[in-house]
Amino acid sequence: MRFIKEVEIAYFRSFYKETIYRCSDLNVIFGKNDVGKSNIIRALNLFFNNSTDDATDFNFDIDFSDKRRLESENSEGIRKFIYVKITFSTPSNYRKSLGEEFYVKRQWTVSRDDEYVEEVSSHIKANQRHIVTRFLNLIRFIHIPAIKDTATFRTLLGNIYEILSNSEEFLKTVEDFASRVQSSTSELFSSMPKEVAYAPERGRDKSSSHSGNSKFHMRPRFLSVPHLGVRGAGKLA
């Protein structure tokens, strides 16, 4: 389903005030160099993770829009702040409490450093705010930088492994696949001559704490020492 409906970014880096409408399940951002494509991702990372890049903390002085800064210096009464506002399409299991859609706006000001003030849709009552927090805590936004080194790929692989290892559906699929392989190999080895048969042995990977990790061991099972003439490519003298 479409998860994020709209994204509004104000006074963040190269953005003065922009709104991205009609977001879909898959969104492609394209354009010339230095037009702000990466800053959209940084704004989302700021919203979900309170940092701009993967390893860069939010810094208001750096991340504040230059255009807005110039306005505030030339005119009195113009406040310095950054905000990111996301309108969500509510999943079915949250619609009773949060409605068909709702927004969350997070705003950072020059005086509060990396702390933000949060605002939510007016139709959400004060005693339902904890449901919004619970919903947001389920979201894991992962920022992938444009320049990737070995450490970045290791981190991404670790994230993928963690997500898969916590998925009951994935673990059940792995177990079903392992059972089918076990059955097929058992049939295969039962049809081979006993002298060259190997017994497949399925066991857990003791080095891993995850219950879904299985591997196969091939254990030789020679019932008798085969004669050289019936073993592999051996030849009688």
C-alpha atoms as an extended CHARMM CRD file, in Angstrom:
* protein
*
       237  EXT
         1         1  MET       CA              0.0000000000        0.0000000000        0.0000000000  PROA      1               0.0000000000
         2         2  ARG       CA              1.0170000000        3.6540000000       -0.3390000000  PROA      2               0.0000000000
         3         3  PHE       CA              2.5900000000        4.4530000000        2.9930000000  PROA      3               0.0000000000
         4         4  ILE       CA              3.6490000000        8.0970000000        2.6610000000  PROA      4               0.0000000000
         5         5  LYS       CA              1.2350000000       10.3850000000        0.8300000000  PROA      5               0.0000000000
         6         6  GLU       CA              3.0020000000       13.7660000000        0.9510000000  PROA      6               0.0000000000
         7         7  VAL       CA              6.2910000000       15.2330000000        2.1560000000  PROA      7               0.0000000000
         8         8  GLU       CA              6.7010000000       18.9410000000        2.9080000000  PROA      8               0.0000000000
         9         9  ILE       CA             10.1730000000       20.3750000000        3.5330000000  PROA      9               0.0000000000
        10        10  ALA       CA             10.8110000000       23.9390000000        4.6890000000  PROA      10              0.0000000000
        11        11  TYR       CA             14.0600000000       25.9130000000        5.0720000000  PROA      11              0.0000000000
        12        12  PHE       CA             16.2880000000       22.8430000000        4.9300000000  PROA      12              0.0000000000
        13        13  ARG       CA             19.5550000000       23.1820000000        3.0160000000  PROA      13              0.0000000000
        14        14  SER       CA             18.7370000000       23.9020000000       -0.6590000000  PROA      14              0.0000000000
        15        15  PHE       CA             14.9630000000       23.8440000000       -0.0320000000  PROA      15              0.0000000000
        16        16  TYR       CA             13.0780000000       27.0010000000        0.7950000000  PROA      16              0.0000000000
        17        17  LYS       CA              9.6500000000       25.3950000000        0.9240000000  PROA      17              0.0000000000
        18        18  GLU       CA              8.6710000000       22.4480000000       -1.2350000000  PROA      18              0.0000000000
        19        19  THR       CA              5.9620000000       19.7820000000       -1.1540000000  PROA      19              0.0000000000
        20        20  ILE       CA              6.1810000000       16.3840000000       -2.8250000000  PROA      20              0.0000000000
        21        21  TYR       CA              2.6720000000       15.2460000000       -3.7260000000  PROA      21              0.0000000000
        22        22  ARG       CA              1.2140000000       11.8820000000       -4.7070000000  PROA      22              0.0000000000
        23        23  CYS       CA              3.9800000000        9.6840000000       -3.3130000000  PROA      23              0.0000000000
        24        24  SER       CA              3.7230000000        6.0280000000       -4.2980000000  PROA      24              0.0000000000
        25        25  ASP       CA              5.1160000000        2.6700000000       -3.1380000000  PROA      25              0.0000000000
        26        26  LEU       CA              8.1290000000        3.2540000000       -5.3880000000  PROA      26              0.0000000000
        27        27  ASN       CA              9.3620000000        6.7980000000       -5.9930000000  PROA      27              0.0000000000
        28        28  VAL       CA             12.1390000000        7.8170000000       -8.3880000000  PROA      28              0.0000000000
        29        29  ILE       CA             13.9270000000       11.1260000000       -7.8240000000  PROA      29              0.0000000000
        30        30  PHE       CA             15.8760000000       12.4110000000      -10.8140000000  PROA      30              0.0000000000
        31        31  GLY       CA             17.4180000000       15.6860000000      -11.9330000000  PROA      31              0.0000000000
        32        32  LYS       CA             20.6540000000       17.4870000000      -12.6870000000  PROA      32              0.0000000000
        33        33  ASN       CA             23.5640000000       17.5770000000      -10.2730000000  PROA      33              0.0000000000
        34        34  ASP       CA             23.2600000000       19.8680000000       -7.2450000000  PROA      34              0.0000000000
        35        35  VAL       CA             19.5140000000       20.4940000000       -7.5350000000  PROA      35              0.0000000000
        36        36  GLY       CA             18.6920000000       18.9180000000       -4.1500000000  PROA      36              0.0000000000
        37        37  LYS       CA             17.9130000000       15.2470000000       -4.8420000000  PROA      37              0.0000000000
        38        38  SER       CA             20.0300000000       14.0120000000       -1.9450000000  PROA      38              0.0000000000
        39        39  ASN       CA             18.5790000000       16.6800000000        0.3530000000  PROA      39              0.0000000000
        40        40  ILE       CA             15.1450000000       15.0640000000        0.0310000000  PROA      40              0.0000000000
        41        41  ILE       CA             16.6110000000       11.8450000000        1.4330000000  PROA      41              0.0000000000
        42        42  ARG       CA             18.4820000000       13.8130000000        4.1080000000  PROA      42              0.0000000000
        43        43  ALA       CA             15.2470000000       15.5420000000        5.1280000000  PROA      43              0.0000000000
        44        44  LEU       CA             13.5170000000       12.1690000000        5.5200000000  PROA      44              0.0000000000
        45        45  ASN       CA             16.4800000000       10.8930000000        7.5090000000  PROA      45              0.0000000000
        46        46  LEU       CA             16.2510000000       13.9800000000        9.7140000000  PROA      46              0.0000000000
        47        47  PHE       CA             12.5580000000       13.2950000000       10.3250000000  PROA      47              0.0000000000
        48        48  PHE       CA             12.9240000000        9.6110000000       11.1720000000  PROA      48              0.0000000000
        49        49  ASN       CA             16.4360000000        9.4560000000       12.6670000000  PROA      49              0.0000000000
        50        50  ASN       CA             17.1800000000       13.0520000000       13.7570000000  PROA      50              0.0000000000
        51        51  SER       CA             20.3750000000       13.1350000000       11.6820000000  PROA      51              0.0000000000
        52        52  THR       CA             21.1290000000       14.3020000000        8.1540000000  PROA      52              0.0000000000
        53        53  ASP       CA             23.5460000000       11.7460000000        6.7370000000  PROA      53              0.0000000000
        54        54  ASP       CA             24.1930000000        8.2400000000        7.9870000000  PROA      54              0.0000000000
        55        55  ALA       CA             27.0840000000        9.3410000000       10.1990000000  PROA      55              0.0000000000
        56        56  THR       CA             26.4120000000       13.1000000000       10.4200000000  PROA      56              0.0000000000
        57        57  ASP       CA             24.5140000000       14.6780000000       13.2960000000  PROA      57              0.0000000000
        58        58  PHE       CA             22.0320000000       17.4410000000       12.6260000000  PROA      58              0.0000000000
        59        59  ASN       CA             23.6150000000       20.8990000000       12.7870000000  PROA      59              0.0000000000
        60        60  PHE       CA             21.1660000000       23.7810000000       12.4980000000  PROA      60              0.0000000000
        61        61  ASP       CA             23.7830000000       26.2920000000       11.3930000000  PROA      61              0.0000000000
        62        62  ILE       CA             24.8490000000       24.0410000000        8.4970000000  PROA      62              0.0000000000
        63        63  ASP       CA             21.4230000000       22.6620000000        7.5640000000  PROA      63              0.0000000000
        64        64  PHE       CA             19.4690000000       25.9390000000        7.6680000000  PROA      64              0.0000000000
        65        65  SER       CA             18.4810000000       27.3450000000        4.2570000000  PROA      65              0.0000000000
        66        66  ASP       CA             20.8230000000       30.1130000000        3.0430000000  PROA      66              0.0000000000
        67        67  LYS       CA             17.9140000000       31.9800000000        1.4610000000  PROA      67              0.0000000000
        68        68  ARG       CA             15.9240000000       31.9490000000        4.6900000000  PROA      68              0.0000000000
        69        69  ARG       CA             19.0320000000       32.9550000000        6.6400000000  PROA      69              0.0000000000
        70        70  LEU       CA             19.4900000000       35.9930000000        4.4040000000  PROA      70              0.0000000000
        71        71  GLU       CA             15.8340000000       36.9530000000        4.8980000000  PROA      71              0.0000000000
        72        72  SER       CA             16.1730000000       36.7380000000        8.6780000000  PROA      72              0.0000000000
        73        73  GLU       CA             19.2870000000       38.9060000000        8.6240000000  PROA      73              0.0000000000
        74        74  ASN       CA             17.6380000000       41.5980000000        6.5050000000  PROA      74              0.0000000000
        75        75  SER       CA             14.2440000000       41.6490000000        8.2260000000  PROA      75              0.0000000000
        76        76  GLU       CA             13.2310000000       41.6770000000       11.8630000000  PROA      76              0.0000000000
        77        77  GLY       CA             10.7020000000       39.2150000000       13.1830000000  PROA      77              0.0000000000
        78        78  ILE       CA             11.5500000000       36.3570000000       10.8050000000  PROA      78              0.0000000000
        79        79  ARG       CA             12.0610000000       33.1970000000       12.8260000000  PROA      79              0.0000000000
        80        80  LYS       CA             14.7880000000       30.6840000000       12.0950000000  PROA      80              0.0000000000
        81        81  PHE       CA             13.4490000000       27.1490000000       11.9290000000  PROA      81              0.0000000000
        82        82  ILE       CA             13.4100000000       23.9960000000        9.8080000000  PROA      82              0.0000000000
        83        83  TYR       CA             10.5170000000       21.5960000000        9.5200000000  PROA      83              0.0000000000
        84        84  VAL       CA              9.6550000000       18.3510000000        7.7850000000  PROA      84              0.0000000000
        85        85  LYS       CA              5.9940000000       17.4010000000        7.5650000000  PROA      85              0.0000000000
        86        86  ILE       CA              4.8770000000       13.9630000000        6.3900000000  PROA      86              0.0000000000
        87        87  THR       CA              1.3020000000       12.9720000000        5.6100000000  PROA      87              0.0000000000
        88        88  PHE       CA              0.7670000000        9.2440000000        6.0910000000  PROA      88              0.0000000000
        89        89  SER       CA             -1.8420000000        6.9650000000        4.5430000000  PROA      89              0.0000000000
        90        90  THR       CA             -2.9650000000        5.0980000000        7.6370000000  PROA      90              0.0000000000
        91        91  PRO       CA             -2.6610000000        1.2770000000        7.6260000000  PROA      91              0.0000000000
        92        92  SER       CA             -5.9760000000       -0.4990000000        8.1810000000  PROA      92              0.0000000000
        93        93  ASN       CA             -5.1550000000       -1.6140000000       11.7290000000  PROA      93              0.0000000000
        94        94  TYR       CA             -4.6190000000        2.0260000000       12.8200000000  PROA      94              0.0000000000
        95        95  ARG       CA             -7.5250000000        3.7080000000       11.0150000000  PROA      95              0.0000000000
        96        96  LYS       CA             -9.9680000000        3.4140000000       13.8940000000  PROA      96              0.0000000000
        97        97  SER       CA             -7.7150000000        5.6060000000       16.0340000000  PROA      97              0.0000000000
        98        98  LEU       CA             -5.8940000000        7.7760000000       13.4750000000  PROA      98              0.0000000000
        99        99  GLY       CA             -8.3550000000        8.0750000000       10.5790000000  PROA      99              0.0000000000
       100       100  GLU       CA             -7.7610000000        7.5010000000        6.8750000000  PROA      100             0.0000000000
       101       101  GLU       CA             -4.7080000000        9.7560000000        6.8950000000  PROA      101             0.0000000000
       102       102  PHE       CA             -2.8080000000       11.9760000000        9.3070000000  PROA      102             0.0000000000
       103       103  TYR       CA              0.2790000000       14.1450000000        9.3470000000  PROA      103             0.0000000000
       104       104  VAL       CA              3.2330000000       14.5250000000       11.6680000000  PROA      104             0.0000000000
       105       105  LYS       CA              5.2960000000       17.7100000000       11.5730000000  PROA      105             0.0000000000
       106       106  ARG       CA              8.6890000000       17.9540000000       13.2540000000  PROA      106             0.0000000000
       107       107  GLN       CA             10.2790000000       21.3670000000       13.6330000000  PROA      107             0.0000000000
       108       108  TRP       CA             13.7970000000       22.3630000000       14.6730000000  PROA      108             0.0000000000
       109       109  THR       CA             14.7030000000       25.9000000000       15.7880000000  PROA      109             0.0000000000
       110       110  VAL       CA             18.0270000000       27.6500000000       16.1720000000  PROA      110             0.0000000000
       111       111  SER       CA             17.6320000000       27.8590000000       19.9590000000  PROA      111             0.0000000000
       112       112  ARG       CA             16.8820000000       24.1580000000       20.5630000000  PROA      112             0.0000000000
       113       113  ASP       CA             19.8380000000       22.6580000000       18.6730000000  PROA      113             0.0000000000
       114       114  ASP       CA             18.9370000000       19.0500000000       17.7250000000  PROA      114             0.0000000000
       115       115  GLU       CA             15.6940000000       18.8870000000       19.7380000000  PROA      115             0.0000000000
       116       116  TYR       CA             12.4670000000       19.1590000000       17.7940000000  PROA      116             0.0000000000
       117       117  VAL       CA              8.8700000000       20.1010000000       18.4930000000  PROA      117             0.0000000000
       118       118  GLU       CA              6.2870000000       17.6640000000       17.1500000000  PROA      118             0.0000000000
       119       119  GLU       CA              2.8400000000       18.5280000000       15.8420000000  PROA      119             0.0000000000
       120       120  VAL       CA              0.2010000000       16.0480000000       14.6590000000  PROA      120             0.0000000000
       121       121  SER       CA             -3.1410000000       16.2940000000       12.8490000000  PROA      121             0.0000000000
       122       122  SER       CA             -5.7520000000       18.2140000000       14.8230000000  PROA      122             0.0000000000
       123       123  HSD       CA             -8.2810000000       15.3600000000       14.6110000000  PROA      123             0.0000000000
       124       124  ILE       CA             -6.0200000000       13.1680000000       16.7640000000  PROA      124             0.0000000000
       125       125  LYS       CA             -6.9070000000       13.6990000000       20.4080000000  PROA      125             0.0000000000
       126       126  ALA       CA             -4.3090000000       14.1930000000       23.1130000000  PROA      126             0.0000000000
       127       127  ASN       CA             -5.0240000000       10.7850000000       24.6420000000  PROA      127             0.0000000000
       128       128  GLN       CA             -4.3160000000        9.1660000000       21.2490000000  PROA      128             0.0000000000
       129       129  ARG       CA             -0.8880000000       10.7160000000       20.7030000000  PROA      129             0.0000000000
       130       130  HSD       CA              0.7890000000        7.6000000000       22.0790000000  PROA      130             0.0000000000
       131       131  ILE       CA             -0.7150000000        5.6450000000       19.1570000000  PROA      131             0.0000000000
       132       132  VAL       CA              1.0770000000        7.9790000000       16.7360000000  PROA      132             0.0000000000
       133       133  THR       CA              4.3210000000        7.4000000000       18.6350000000  PROA      133             0.0000000000
       134       134  ARG       CA              3.7950000000        3.6330000000       18.5210000000  PROA      134             0.0000000000
       135       135  PHE       CA              3.1410000000        3.8160000000       14.7770000000  PROA      135             0.0000000000
       136       136  LEU       CA              6.2760000000        5.8910000000       14.0990000000  PROA      136             0.0000000000
       137       137  ASN       CA              8.4100000000        3.5520000000       16.2060000000  PROA      137             0.0000000000
       138       138  LEU       CA              7.5290000000        0.7280000000       13.8140000000  PROA      138             0.0000000000
       139       139  ILE       CA              9.1530000000        2.5880000000       10.9170000000  PROA      139             0.0000000000
       140       140  ARG       CA             12.8090000000        1.9590000000       10.1880000000  PROA      140             0.0000000000
       141       141  PHE       CA             14.2110000000        4.4450000000        7.7010000000  PROA      141             0.0000000000
       142       142  ILE       CA             17.6520000000        3.4830000000        6.3830000000  PROA      142             0.0000000000
       143       143  HSD       CA             19.7090000000        6.1510000000        4.6560000000  PROA      143             0.0000000000
       144       144  ILE       CA             22.0560000000        4.7840000000        1.9770000000  PROA      144             0.0000000000
       145       145  PRO       CA             24.7330000000        7.3470000000        1.0550000000  PROA      145             0.0000000000
       146       146  ALA       CA             25.6900000000        8.0220000000       -2.5530000000  PROA      146             0.0000000000
       147       147  ILE       CA             29.3340000000        7.1630000000       -1.8780000000  PROA      147             0.0000000000
       148       148  LYS       CA             29.4950000000        3.6370000000       -0.4640000000  PROA      148             0.0000000000
       149       149  ASP       CA             32.5260000000        2.0190000000        1.1500000000  PROA      149             0.0000000000
       150       150  THR       CA             33.0530000000       -1.4700000000        2.5610000000  PROA      150             0.0000000000
       151       151  ALA       CA             31.7210000000       -0.4630000000        5.9770000000  PROA      151             0.0000000000
       152       152  THR       CA             28.4860000000        0.8030000000        4.3840000000  PROA      152             0.0000000000
       153       153  PHE       CA             27.8660000000       -2.5200000000        2.6490000000  PROA      153             0.0000000000
       154       154  ARG       CA             28.6330000000       -4.4320000000        5.8480000000  PROA      154             0.0000000000
       155       155  THR       CA             26.0880000000       -2.3050000000        7.6990000000  PROA      155             0.0000000000
       156       156  LEU       CA             23.4550000000       -2.8260000000        4.9930000000  PROA      156             0.0000000000
       157       157  LEU       CA             23.9950000000       -6.5900000000        4.9510000000  PROA      157             0.0000000000
       158       158  GLY       CA             23.7240000000       -6.6310000000        8.7350000000  PROA      158             0.0000000000
       159       159  ASN       CA             20.4280000000       -4.7250000000        8.5600000000  PROA      159             0.0000000000
       160       160  ILE       CA             19.0540000000       -7.1220000000        5.9380000000  PROA      160             0.0000000000
       161       161  TYR       CA             20.1170000000      -10.1470000000        7.9850000000  PROA      161             0.0000000000
       162       162  GLU       CA             18.5250000000       -8.7300000000       11.1360000000  PROA      162             0.0000000000
       163       163  ILE       CA             15.2240000000       -7.9920000000        9.3880000000  PROA      163             0.0000000000
       164       164  LEU       CA             15.0560000000      -11.4370000000        7.7720000000  PROA      164             0.0000000000
       165       165  SER       CA             16.0310000000      -13.2730000000       10.9390000000  PROA      165             0.0000000000
       166       166  ASN       CA             13.1470000000      -11.6020000000       12.7870000000  PROA      166             0.0000000000
       167       167  SER       CA             10.5940000000      -12.4840000000       10.1090000000  PROA      167             0.0000000000
       168       168  GLU       CA              8.5440000000      -15.5360000000       11.0890000000  PROA      168             0.0000000000
       169       169  GLU       CA              7.2890000000      -15.8840000000        7.5170000000  PROA      169             0.0000000000
       170       170  PHE       CA             10.8440000000      -15.9280000000        6.1430000000  PROA      170             0.0000000000
       171       171  LEU       CA             12.0350000000      -18.4330000000        8.7540000000  PROA      171             0.0000000000
       172       172  LYS       CA              9.1040000000      -20.7310000000        7.9960000000  PROA      172             0.0000000000
       173       173  THR       CA              9.9380000000      -20.5310000000        4.2790000000  PROA      173             0.0000000000
       174       174  VAL       CA             13.5540000000      -21.4660000000        5.0280000000  PROA      174             0.0000000000
       175       175  GLU       CA             12.4600000000      -24.3950000000        7.1970000000  PROA      175             0.0000000000
       176       176  ASP       CA             10.0670000000      -25.6500000000        4.5010000000  PROA      176             0.0000000000
       177       177  PHE       CA             12.7950000000      -25.3880000000        1.8760000000  PROA      177             0.0000000000
       178       178  ALA       CA             15.2730000000      -27.2030000000        4.1320000000  PROA      178             0.0000000000
       179       179  SER       CA             12.7550000000      -29.9990000000        4.7080000000  PROA      179             0.0000000000
       180       180  ARG       CA             12.2020000000      -30.4280000000        0.9700000000  PROA      180             0.0000000000
       181       181  VAL       CA             15.9520000000      -30.5400000000        0.3450000000  PROA      181             0.0000000000
       182       182  GLN       CA             16.3240000000      -33.0740000000        3.1610000000  PROA      182             0.0000000000
       183       183  SER       CA             13.6260000000      -35.2710000000        1.6400000000  PROA      183             0.0000000000
       184       184  SER       CA             15.0890000000      -35.0360000000       -1.8700000000  PROA      184             0.0000000000
       185       185  THR       CA             18.6330000000      -35.8390000000       -0.7580000000  PROA      185             0.0000000000
       186       186  SER       CA             17.4220000000      -38.7660000000        1.3330000000  PROA      186             0.0000000000
       187       187  GLU       CA             15.6780000000      -40.2460000000       -1.7140000000  PROA      187             0.0000000000
       188       188  LEU       CA             18.7770000000      -39.6270000000       -3.8250000000  PROA      188             0.0000000000
       189       189  PHE       CA             21.1610000000      -41.3530000000       -1.4350000000  PROA      189             0.0000000000
       190       190  SER       CA             18.8020000000      -44.2560000000       -0.8020000000  PROA      190             0.0000000000
       191       191  SER       CA             18.9790000000      -45.0910000000       -4.5140000000  PROA      191             0.0000000000
       192       192  MET       CA             22.7940000000      -45.1580000000       -4.5660000000  PROA      192             0.0000000000
       193       193  PRO       CA             24.9280000000      -48.2550000000       -3.9310000000  PROA      193             0.0000000000
       194       194  LYS       CA             25.5430000000      -48.6950000000       -0.2360000000  PROA      194             0.0000000000
       195       195  GLU       CA             29.2930000000      -48.7620000000       -0.7830000000  PROA      195             0.0000000000
       196       196  VAL       CA             29.3590000000      -45.1450000000       -1.9530000000  PROA      196             0.0000000000
       197       197  ALA       CA             26.3650000000      -43.7780000000       -0.0780000000  PROA      197             0.0000000000
       198       198  TYR       CA             26.5980000000      -40.7260000000        2.1050000000  PROA      198             0.0000000000
       199       199  ALA       CA             24.0530000000      -40.0610000000        4.7980000000  PROA      199             0.0000000000
       200       200  PRO       CA             22.7250000000      -36.4950000000        4.7550000000  PROA      200             0.0000000000
       201       201  GLU       CA             22.5810000000      -35.0440000000        8.2120000000  PROA      201             0.0000000000
       202       202  ARG       CA             20.6180000000      -31.8700000000        8.8630000000  PROA      202             0.0000000000
       203       203  GLY       CA             21.6540000000      -29.7820000000       11.8150000000  PROA      203             0.0000000000
       204       204  ARG       CA             21.5910000000      -26.3600000000       13.3530000000  PROA      204             0.0000000000
       205       205  ASP       CA             24.3340000000      -23.8410000000       12.9320000000  PROA      205             0.0000000000
       206       206  LYS       CA             25.5510000000      -23.7160000000       16.5050000000  PROA      206             0.0000000000
       207       207  SER       CA             27.4830000000      -20.5290000000       15.8380000000  PROA      207             0.0000000000
       208       208  SER       CA             24.2680000000      -18.5610000000       15.3380000000  PROA      208             0.0000000000
       209       209  SER       CA             21.6810000000      -17.5910000000       17.9110000000  PROA      209             0.0000000000
       210       210  HSD       CA             18.9080000000      -17.3530000000       15.3110000000  PROA      210             0.0000000000
       211       211  SER       CA             16.5570000000      -20.2930000000       15.2380000000  PROA      211             0.0000000000
       212       212  GLY       CA             16.0740000000      -20.1440000000       11.4870000000  PROA      212             0.0000000000
       213       213  ASN       CA             19.6280000000      -20.9260000000       10.4290000000  PROA      213             0.0000000000
       214       214  SER       CA             19.9990000000      -24.4790000000        9.1580000000  PROA      214             0.0000000000
       215       215  LYS       CA             22.7810000000      -26.1760000000        7.2780000000  PROA      215             0.0000000000
       216       216  PHE       CA             23.5190000000      -29.6150000000        5.9280000000  PROA      216             0.0000000000
       217       217  HSD       CA             26.4450000000      -31.8340000000        6.7940000000  PROA      217             0.0000000000
       218       218  MET       CA             27.5350000000      -34.7360000000        4.6140000000  PROA      218             0.0000000000
       219       219  ARG       CA             28.7690000000      -37.5710000000        6.7890000000  PROA      219             0.0000000000
       220       220  PRO       CA             30.4530000000      -40.5460000000        5.0580000000  PROA      220             0.0000000000
       221       221  ARG       CA             28.8060000000      -43.8510000000        5.8230000000  PROA      221             0.0000000000
       222       222  PHE       CA             30.8890000000      -46.6620000000        4.3520000000  PROA      222             0.0000000000
       223       223  LEU       CA             29.3200000000      -49.9290000000        5.3720000000  PROA      223             0.0000000000
       224       224  SER       CA             32.4370000000      -51.7580000000        4.2190000000  PROA      224             0.0000000000
       225       225  VAL       CA             35.7160000000      -50.8340000000        2.6090000000  PROA      225             0.0000000000
       226       226  PRO       CA             34.9600000000      -50.8860000000       -1.1260000000  PROA      226             0.0000000000
       227       227  HSD       CA             37.2320000000      -52.7970000000       -3.4590000000  PROA      227             0.0000000000
       228       228  LEU       CA             39.4120000000      -50.5900000000       -5.6410000000  PROA      228             0.0000000000
       229       229  GLY       CA             37.7480000000      -51.9880000000       -8.7380000000  PROA      229             0.0000000000
       230       230  VAL       CA             34.3240000000      -50.5880000000       -7.8240000000  PROA      230             0.0000000000
       231       231  ARG       CA             35.4290000000      -47.3000000000       -6.3180000000  PROA      231             0.0000000000
       232       232  GLY       CA             35.4780000000      -44.1750000000       -8.4680000000  PROA      232             0.0000000000
       233       233  ALA       CA             37.9740000000      -44.2710000000      -11.3200000000  PROA      233             0.0000000000
       234       234  GLY       CA             40.2010000000      -46.8430000000       -9.6250000000  PROA      234             0.0000000000
       235       235  LYS       CA             41.7060000000      -49.5830000000      -11.7440000000  PROA      235             0.0000000000
       236       236  LEU       CA             42.8950000000      -53.0320000000      -10.8430000000  PROA      236             0.0000000000
       237       237  ALA       CA             46.6180000000      -53.5680000000      -11.1870000000  PROA      237             0.0000000000
